[in-house]
Amino acid sequence: MTFLGKYLTNKSINKAEVARKTGINESRHNNICTNEDTNLKAEELYLISKAIDADSNEILKKVYEHLKLSK
């Protein structure tokens, strides 16, 4: 499961409803939530945040908090 998938699961978000509201088809939505090799687009993250009425910066931080700068 991806960081986005974990975030949505922890918030008890209905993924099918998010897919419907955002226009992201369920197959793509399933990929960005379960397949760690799938790249999440900024547009998708923004639409998802609007669909769940959440701050996109909060989601961005949760989804990408594992990234660190090179030394």
TORPA-4810 file (N, C-alpha, C, O; in nm, 3 decimals):
<nodes>
NODE_1_0.085_-0.118_0.000_0.000_0.000_0.000_0.090_0.124_0.000_0.193_0.128_0.067_M
NODE_2_0.050_0.224_-0.075_0.128_0.348_-0.083_0.098_0.437_0.037_0.006_0.411_0.114_T
NODE_3_0.177_0.541_0.051_0.153_0.636_0.160_0.016_0.701_0.144_-0.052_0.726_0.244_F
NODE_4_-0.025_0.729_0.020_-0.158_0.787_-0.003_-0.266_0.687_0.037_-0.363_0.723_0.103_L
NODE_5_-0.249_0.562_-0.001_-0.345_0.458_0.036_-0.359_0.446_0.187_-0.470_0.433_0.239_G
NODE_6_-0.246_0.450_0.257_-0.247_0.443_0.404_-0.318_0.565_0.463_-0.395_0.552_0.558_K
NODE_7_-0.290_0.682_0.406_-0.353_0.805_0.454_-0.505_0.796_0.442_-0.577_0.825_0.537_Y
NODE_8_-0.552_0.754_0.324_-0.696_0.745_0.302_-0.759_0.638_0.391_-0.870_0.657_0.441_L
NODE_9_-0.690_0.527_0.410_-0.741_0.421_0.497_-0.748_0.469_0.641_-0.848_0.444_0.710_T
NODE_10_-0.645_0.536_0.689_-0.644_0.587_0.827_-0.754_0.689_0.852_-0.804_0.700_0.963_N
NODE_11_-0.791_0.762_0.748_-0.897_0.862_0.760_-1.035_0.803_0.731_-1.136_0.874_0.733_K
NODE_12_-1.040_0.671_0.703_-1.165_0.601_0.670_-1.237_0.663_0.551_-1.358_0.682_0.553_S
NODE_13_-1.159_0.696_0.448_-1.212_0.757_0.327_-1.259_0.649_0.231_-1.188_0.551_0.208_I
NODE_14_-1.378_0.666_0.173_-1.432_0.574_0.074_-1.362_0.601_-0.060_-1.386_0.704_-0.123_N
NODE_15_-1.276_0.509_-0.102_-1.196_0.529_-0.222_-1.280_0.536_-0.349_-1.247_0.610_-0.441_K
NODE_16_-1.388_0.458_-0.354_-1.476_0.462_-0.472_-1.542_0.598_-0.485_-1.557_0.650_-0.595_A
NODE_17_-1.581_0.655_-0.373_-1.643_0.789_-0.374_-1.542_0.895_-0.419_-1.577_0.986_-0.494_E
NODE_18_-1.418_0.883_-0.372_-1.314_0.976_-0.414_-1.290_0.964_-0.563_-1.277_1.065_-0.633_V
NODE_19_-1.284_0.843_-0.613_-1.264_0.822_-0.757_-1.377_0.886_-0.836_-1.353_0.950_-0.939_A
NODE_20_-1.500_0.869_-0.789_-1.615_0.928_-0.859_-1.609_1.081_-0.858_-1.630_1.144_-0.961_R
NODE_21_-1.579_1.139_-0.743_-1.576_1.285_-0.730_-1.462_1.348_-0.810_-1.478_1.457_-0.866_K
NODE_22_-1.348_1.281_-0.817_-1.231_1.339_-0.882_-1.228_1.315_-1.031_-1.161_1.388_-1.105_T
NODE_23_-1.300_1.214_-1.077_-1.293_1.177_-1.218_-1.174_1.088_-1.249_-1.151_1.052_-1.364_G
NODE_24_-1.098_1.052_-1.146_-0.988_0.958_-1.163_-1.051_0.819_-1.166_-1.120_0.779_-1.072_I
NODE_25_-1.028_0.744_-1.276_-1.096_0.615_-1.284_-1.050_0.523_-1.172_-0.940_0.537_-1.119_N
NODE_26_-1.136_0.429_-1.137_-1.109_0.344_-1.020_-0.982_0.262_-1.036_-0.915_0.235_-0.936_E
NODE_27_-0.949_0.222_-1.157_-0.826_0.145_-1.179_-0.704_0.230_-1.146_-0.613_0.184_-1.076_S
NODE_28_-0.701_0.353_-1.195_-0.590_0.444_-1.166_-0.587_0.475_-1.017_-0.480_0.474_-0.956_R
NODE_29_-0.701_0.501_-0.960_-0.709_0.534_-0.817_-0.657_0.417_-0.734_-0.584_0.436_-0.637_H
NODE_30_-0.693_0.296_-0.773_-0.644_0.177_-0.703_-0.492_0.168_-0.715_-0.424_0.134_-0.618_N
NODE_31_-0.438_0.197_-0.833_-0.293_0.192_-0.853_-0.219_0.293_-0.766_-0.118_0.258_-0.705_N
NODE_32_-0.268_0.415_-0.759_-0.196_0.516_-0.680_-0.209_0.491_-0.530_-0.134_0.547_-0.451_I
NODE_33_-0.306_0.408_-0.491_-0.323_0.375_-0.350_-0.253_0.245_-0.309_-0.226_0.224_-0.191_C
NODE_34_-0.225_0.158_-0.405_-0.170_0.027_-0.369_-0.034_-0.004_-0.430_0.043_-0.079_-0.371_T
NODE_35_-0.004_0.052_-0.545_0.120_0.017_-0.616_0.226_0.124_-0.592_0.214_0.236_-0.641_N
NODE_36_0.328_0.088_-0.517_0.432_0.186_-0.482_0.515_0.232_-0.602_0.586_0.332_-0.593_E
NODE_37_0.508_0.160_-0.713_0.581_0.199_-0.834_0.504_0.301_-0.918_0.557_0.351_-1.018_D
NODE_38_0.381_0.331_-0.880_0.298_0.426_-0.954_0.324_0.566_-0.903_0.318_0.592_-0.783_T
NODE_39_0.351_0.656_-0.995_0.376_0.796_-0.958_0.244_0.872_-0.947_0.160_0.866_-1.037_N
NODE_40_0.230_0.943_-0.838_0.113_1.026_-0.813_0.136_1.162_-0.877_0.239_1.226_-0.853_L
NODE_41_0.042_1.207_-0.958_0.053_1.338_-1.022_0.002_1.446_-0.927_-0.087_1.422_-0.845_K
NODE_42_0.059_1.564_-0.939_0.017_1.676_-0.855_-0.131_1.706_-0.873_-0.201_1.737_-0.776_A
NODE_43_-0.180_1.696_-0.996_-0.321_1.723_-1.024_-0.410_1.624_-0.950_-0.517_1.660_-0.900_E
NODE_44_-0.366_1.498_-0.945_-0.445_1.396_-0.876_-0.449_1.422_-0.726_-0.554_1.412_-0.663_E
NODE_45_-0.336_1.457_-0.671_-0.329_1.488_-0.528_-0.420_1.606_-0.495_-0.491_1.604_-0.394_L
NODE_46_-0.417_1.707_-0.578_-0.501_1.825_-0.556_-0.649_1.788_-0.562_-0.727_1.829_-0.475_Y
NODE_47_-0.689_1.711_-0.664_-0.829_1.671_-0.676_-0.873_1.584_-0.558_-0.984_1.599_-0.508_L
NODE_48_-0.787_1.493_-0.515_-0.820_1.408_-0.402_-0.839_1.492_-0.276_-0.933_1.469_-0.200_I
NODE_49_-0.751_1.589_-0.255_-0.765_1.673_-0.136_-0.895_1.751_-0.138_-0.960_1.768_-0.035_S
NODE_50_-0.936_1.799_-0.255_-1.063_1.871_-0.266_-1.181_1.776_-0.241_-1.279_1.813_-0.177_K
NODE_51_-1.170_1.653_-0.292_-1.280_1.557_-0.280_-1.303_1.516_-0.135_-1.416_1.487_-0.096_A
NODE_52_-1.197_1.513_-0.056_-1.213_1.472_0.084_-1.213_1.591_0.179_-1.212_1.576_0.301_I
NODE_53_-1.215_1.711_0.120_-1.220_1.835_0.197_-1.105_1.843_0.297_-1.126_1.869_0.416_D
NODE_54_-0.984_1.820_0.246_-0.864_1.823_0.330_-0.764_1.923_0.271_-0.770_1.956_0.153_A
NODE_55_-0.676_1.968_0.353_-0.571_2.060_0.312_-0.469_1.983_0.227_-0.412_1.885_0.273_D
NODE_56_-0.448_2.026_0.104_-0.356_1.955_0.015_-0.214_1.954_0.071_-0.140_1.859_0.046_S
NODE_57_-0.175_2.056_0.145_-0.042_2.058_0.206_-0.028_1.949_0.312_0.077_1.887_0.325_N
NODE_58_-0.135_1.926_0.387_-0.133_1.819_0.489_-0.111_1.683_0.422_-0.029_1.603_0.466_E
NODE_59_-0.186_1.658_0.315_-0.172_1.531_0.244_-0.034_1.520_0.182_0.029_1.414_0.188_I
NODE_60_0.012_1.627_0.122_0.145_1.627_0.061_0.252_1.591_0.162_0.341_1.510_0.133_L
NODE_61_0.244_1.649_0.279_0.341_1.618_0.385_0.332_1.472_0.427_0.435_1.407_0.446_K
NODE_62_0.212_1.420_0.443_0.195_1.280_0.484_0.243_1.183_0.377_0.309_1.083_0.407_K
NODE_63_0.211_1.212_0.253_0.245_1.122_0.143_0.395_1.120_0.115_0.451_1.017_0.079_V
NODE_64_0.461_1.236_0.131_0.602_1.245_0.094_0.695_1.273_0.211_0.810_1.313_0.190_Y
NODE_65_0.649_1.252_0.334_0.733_1.281_0.449_0.856_1.190_0.457_0.951_1.221_0.528_E
NODE_66_0.855_1.079_0.386_0.968_0.987_0.386_1.086_1.036_0.302_1.197_0.985_0.314_H
NODE_67_1.063_1.136_0.217_1.169_1.188_0.131_1.263_1.277_0.209_1.220_1.358_0.291_L
NODE_68_1.391_1.261_0.182_1.493_1.342_0.249_1.586_1.402_0.145_1.606_1.345_0.038_K
NODE_69_1.643_1.518_0.177_1.740_1.582_0.089_1.871_1.506_0.094_1.907_1.448_0.197_L
NODE_70_1.942_1.506_-0.017_2.075_1.446_-0.021_2.172_1.535_0.054_2.154_1.657_0.058_S
NODE_71_2.273_1.477_0.111_2.372_1.554_0.187_2.482_1.601_0.098_2.574_1.668_0.144_K
</nodes>
